[in-house]
Amino acid sequence: MQENKINEEVTEETVTVKEETTAKNEKCDKKKMKALEAELEEVKKQAEETNEKYLRMLAEYDNFRKRSAKERESIYGDAYTDALTAILPVLDNLERAESCSDADGLSKGLELTLKSFRETLEKMGVKEIEAVGQTFDPNLHNAVFHVEDENYGENEIVEVLMKGYIKGDKVIRYSMVKVAN
């Protein structure tokens, strides 16, 4: 009997402890739940901020790309206009020479026009490719004739049929030449 009484007391204590533990667990679960909800809200807020930053950066990049394209077009147009502006005085001189009826005046006008045009090319950084007497270089010259002549060296350019021009390292037009041997 006493054993039954002890069992009942242990059972009652166990039930009481279980109830207390369950109540404490519920309180802990509610606290944990609130903490997790708060953490979730914080993470959502950070995700929104990151998304907003991403969208702003994307918009900035798109604007940069458009601005760069516009600047490139503008630079090309400006360079083109500058080149034509430099060449127009030569056209003016040629038109004046066209109206000249005096042969000496025409010759003098043509000479001045050629000088003006060469100066314009020089200002633009364009140089004539030296050819006569030079060794043939396929990077600068285009051989259109070949002659055998003992008076000239191997692959020596003997005549320029059309002058070539270069700007910096870029060939604008290859020299058309006659090459010996």
Secondary structure, 3 states (H helix, E strand, C coil): CHHHHHHHHHHHHHHHHHHHHHHHHHHHHHHHHHHHHHHHHHHHHHHHHHHHHHHHHHHHHHHHHHHHHHHHHHHHHHHHHHHHHHHHHHHHHHHHHHHCCCHHHHHHHHHHHHHHHHHHHHHCCEEECCCCCCECCCCCEEEEEEECCCCCCCCEEEEEEECCEEECCEEEECEEEEEEC
